[in-house]
Amino acid sequence: MRKENVILYFLLLTLVFGMIAPIQTGYAASPSNILSTLTAPTTQQGGGILNVLYDLVFKKLLGPILNIFDGKSAPASSINKPVTITKVEQAAVNKSLVGKVIVVDPGHGGSNPGAVAHNTRESDNNLAVGLKLRDKLEQAGAKVVMTRDTDRTVAPEGKSLSEELQARVDLVGANNADMFVSVHSNENSNEAVAGAMTFYAQGASSTLAESVESSLITTTGAIDKGTSPANFYVLRKNYVPSILVEMGFVSNAEEAARLTSNEYREKIASGIFQGICQYYQNQ
């Protein structure tokens, strides 16, 4: 490489002196003009003759051939070409949920609004959270069966309460489901009572209830009213892990306001979702 550099510098000096001769003829009365012309800064002489020669000989002609500047030259087509960065989203799939069939049951609906207080209907809260929970579960790889996805009853209007509840349970067997999650809002004659609780029937359902309740409280910051066994129809008639989540009390003014908040509904859905994930991860 040293020999190549010596040869190149020799060629450069030869070219420089070759151009100095005619310059001296024109500037004989002022030798200093030659030096100023050769070394003039970019702002004065377009880079100076030395700079021009340097760029021409080394960078434009010999540099790319002998690879003495900055390694390999970038293709002209890539110069100043904007770089497009493609953002790759991380998959939201949760391996523990892939292939699981989960029935999400927004309680009440249609002609049965459930608990109503402080301008809040239980059926509306239940449906809003149920739909958010559905989206999270599906994005994580589960198959979700909604007992209802609009403001309606599950059984045809006019059917008895037991028939309405059985219609919800029937969806578990019809879809060979792995889990049943019913979403409700609570009420109490004492308006000071507030908090979230989760009910279960028996067996593995207690573990599911504890996992969901713990996650729900952590996510929402609600008062923890714990888990309890219950004899609710949709729990005792199901043969798969089944829980009934009471998200809060519409009879409590502050909690009713939170239950109608989209942000708080999102937190509830996230809490239930994370609890379900934790349950399966521990299996």
C-alpha positions in Angstrom: 0.0 0.0 0.0 2.9 2.4 0.7 4.3 2.0 -2.8 0.9 2.7 -4.2 0.6 5.9 -2.1 4.1 7.1 -3.3 3.1 6.5 -6.9 -0.1 8.4 -6.4 1.5 11.3 -4.7 4.1 11.5 -7.5 1.3 11.6 -10.1 -0.4 14.3 -8.1 2.7 16.5 -7.9 3.3 15.9 -11.6 -0.1 17.2 -12.4 0.2 20.1 -10.0 3.5 21.3 -11.5 2.1 20.7 -14.9 -0.6 23.3 -14.1 1.7 25.7 -12.2 3.7 26.6 -15.3 0.8 28.2 -17.2 -0.4 29.8 -14.0 3.1 31.4 -13.4 3.0 32.9 -16.9 -0.3 34.7 -16.1 0.8 35.7 -12.6 4.5 36.4 -13.1 4.2 39.8 -11.4 2.7 38.3 -8.3 4.1 34.8 -7.2 2.0 34.9 -4.1 -1.1 34.6 -6.3 0.0 31.1 -7.3 0.1 29.9 -3.8 -3.2 31.6 -2.9 -4.8 30.1 -6.0 -3.6 26.6 -5.2 -4.5 26.7 -1.6 -7.6 29.0 -1.7 -10.3 27.8 0.7 -13.6 26.4 -0.6 -15.4 29.6 0.0 -13.1 31.6 -2.1 -12.0 29.5 -5.1 -14.5 26.7 -5.3 -12.2 24.5 -3.2 -8.8 25.6 -4.6 -7.0 23.9 -7.4 -5.2 21.5 -5.0 -8.6 20.5 -3.6 -10.0 20.1 -7.0 -7.0 18.0 -8.2 -7.1 16.0 -5.0 -10.8 15.2 -5.4 -10.3 14.4 -9.1 -7.2 12.2 -8.9 -7.7 10.5 -5.6 -11.4 10.3 -4.8 -12.9 10.2 -8.3 -10.3 8.3 -10.4 -7.8 6.4 -8.3 -9.5 6.1 -5.0 -12.3 3.8 -6.1 -9.9 1.7 -8.2 -7.3 1.1 -5.5 -9.7 1.3 -2.6 -7.7 3.8 -0.5 -10.5 5.9 0.8 -13.2 4.6 3.2 -13.1 1.0 1.9 -15.7 0.2 -0.7 -17.6 3.1 -2.2 -21.4 3.1 -1.9 -23.3 2.8 -5.1 -24.3 6.1 -6.5 -28.0 5.2 -6.4 -27.8 4.8 -2.6 -26.4 8.2 -1.9 -28.8 10.5 0.0 -31.5 7.9 -0.5 -33.8 7.9 2.6 -33.8 4.6 4.5 -37.1 3.0 5.1 -37.4 1.4 8.5 -40.1 -1.2 8.9 -41.4 -1.6 12.4 -42.1 -5.2 13.3 -44.8 -5.6 15.9 -44.2 -8.3 18.5 -46.7 -11.0 18.4 -49.3 -10.9 21.2 -49.9 -14.6 21.1 -49.7 -16.3 24.4 -48.7 -20.0 24.1 -50.8 -21.0 27.1 -54.0 -19.8 25.4 -53.5 -21.1 21.8 -56.2 -23.6 21.0 -58.2 -22.8 24.1 -61.9 -22.3 23.7 -63.3 -19.8 26.2 -67.0 -18.8 26.7 -67.3 -15.2 27.7 -70.7 -14.5 29.2 -71.7 -10.8 29.7 -74.5 -11.3 32.3 -78.1 -10.1 31.7 -79.1 -8.2 28.6 -82.2 -7.3 26.6 -85.3 -7.2 28.7 -83.2 -8.1 31.8 -80.8 -5.1 32.5 -79.7 -6.5 35.8 -78.8 -4.0 38.6 -79.6 -0.4 37.8 -78.4 2.5 39.9 -76.7 5.9 39.5 -77.6 6.1 35.8 -75.8 2.8 35.3 -77.1 -0.4 33.9 -75.4 -3.6 34.8 -76.0 -5.2 31.4 -74.2 -2.3 29.6 -71.1 -2.6 31.9 -71.0 -6.4 31.5 -71.2 -6.2 27.7 -68.6 -3.5 27.4 -66.1 -5.4 29.5 -67.0 -8.7 27.9 -66.2 -7.4 24.4 -62.9 -6.0 25.5 -62.0 -9.3 27.2 -62.9 -11.2 24.0 -60.6 -9.0 21.9 -57.7 -9.6 24.3 -58.2 -13.4 24.4 -58.5 -13.7 20.6 -55.4 -11.6 20.1 -53.5 -14.0 22.4 -54.6 -17.0 20.4 -57.7 -18.3 22.1 -61.0 -19.0 20.4 -63.8 -17.0 22.1 -67.5 -17.8 22.1 -69.7 -14.9 23.3 -73.0 -15.7 24.9 -74.1 -12.4 23.6 -72.3 -9.5 21.8 -75.3 -7.1 21.7 -77.9 -5.9 24.2 -80.1 -9.0 24.0 -81.1 -12.1 25.9 -79.4 -15.4 24.9 -82.6 -17.4 24.9 -85.5 -16.1 22.8 -87.4 -13.3 24.5 -90.2 -14.5 26.8 -88.3 -17.6 28.0 -88.0 -18.3 31.7 -84.9 -17.3 33.7 -83.7 -20.9 34.0 -84.0 -21.3 30.2 -82.1 -18.1 29.7 -79.3 -19.3 32.0 -79.3 -22.8 30.4 -78.9 -21.2 27.0 -75.6 -19.7 28.2 -74.4 -23.0 29.7 -75.3 -24.9 26.5 -72.8 -22.9 24.6 -70.0 -24.6 26.6 -71.0 -28.1 25.4 -71.9 -27.0 21.9 -68.4 -25.6 21.4 -66.4 -28.1 23.5 -65.2 -25.1 25.6 -62.3 -25.2 28.1 -63.5 -22.4 30.3 -66.5 -20.3 31.2 -66.2 -16.7 32.4 -69.3 -14.8 33.4 -69.0 -11.0 33.8 -71.4 -9.1 36.2 -71.8 -5.9 38.2 -73.0 -6.1 41.8 -75.4 -4.2 44.0 -76.1 -3.8 47.7 -78.6 -2.0 49.8 -75.7 -0.4 51.6 -74.4 2.1 49.1 -71.1 2.3 51.0 -70.2 -1.2 50.0 -67.7 -1.4 47.1 -65.1 -3.7 45.6 -64.6 -6.6 43.3 -65.1 -10.3 44.0 -65.0 -13.6 42.1 -67.3 -16.6 42.6 -66.7 -20.3 41.7 -68.5 -23.6 42.1 -65.9 -26.2 42.8 -62.6 -28.0 41.9 -60.2 -26.2 39.5 -62.6 -23.3 39.4 -61.3 -22.1 42.8 -57.8 -21.8 41.4 -59.0 -19.9 38.4 -61.1 -17.6 40.6 -58.1 -16.8 42.8 -55.9 -16.1 39.8 -58.4 -13.8 38.2 -59.3 -12.0 41.5 -55.7 -11.3 42.3 -54.9 -10.0 38.9 -58.1 -7.9 38.8 -57.3 -6.2 42.0 -53.7 -5.5 41.0 -54.8 -4.0 37.7 -57.8 -1.9 38.9 -56.9 -1.1 42.4 -60.4 -2.0 43.5 -61.2 -3.2 47.0 -60.5 -6.9 47.2 -63.6 -8.7 48.4 -61.9 -12.1 47.7 -63.2 -15.3 46.2 -66.1 -17.4 47.4 -67.9 -20.6 46.4 -71.4 -20.0 45.1 -74.3 -22.0 43.8 -75.1 -19.8 40.8 -76.8 -21.7 38.0 -74.1 -20.9 35.4 -71.5 -22.2 37.8 -73.0 -25.4 39.1 -74.3 -26.5 35.7 -70.9 -26.2 34.0 -68.4 -29.1 33.8 -65.4 -26.9 32.9 -63.6 -24.4 35.1 -66.1 -21.6 35.6 -66.1 -18.3 37.4 -68.5 -15.4 37.8 -66.7 -12.0 38.2 -68.5 -9.2 40.1 -66.5 -6.2 38.8 -67.9 -3.7 41.3 -71.1 -2.2 42.8 -73.4 0.0 40.7 -75.1 0.8 44.0 -71.9 2.7 45.1 -71.9 6.1 43.4 -68.1 6.2 42.9 -67.8 2.7 41.7 -70.7 3.1 39.3 -69.0 6.1 37.8 -65.8 4.1 37.3 -67.7 1.2 35.8 -69.0 3.4 33.0 -65.5 4.7 32.3 -63.9 3.2 29.2 -60.5 3.4 30.8 -61.6 1.5 33.9 -63.4 -1.1 31.8 -60.2 -1.6 29.9 -58.4 -2.2 33.2 -61.0 -4.7 34.3 -60.7 -6.7 31.0 -56.9 -6.6 31.3 -57.1 -7.9 34.9 -59.4 -10.8 34.0 -57.3 -11.6 30.9 -54.1 -11.7 32.8 -55.6 -13.9 35.5 -56.7 -16.4 32.9 -53.2 -16.4 31.3 -51.7 -17.0 34.7 -54.1 -19.8 35.4 -53.1 -21.7 32.3 -49.4 -21.0 32.7 -49.6 -22.7 36.1 -51.3 -25.8 34.8 
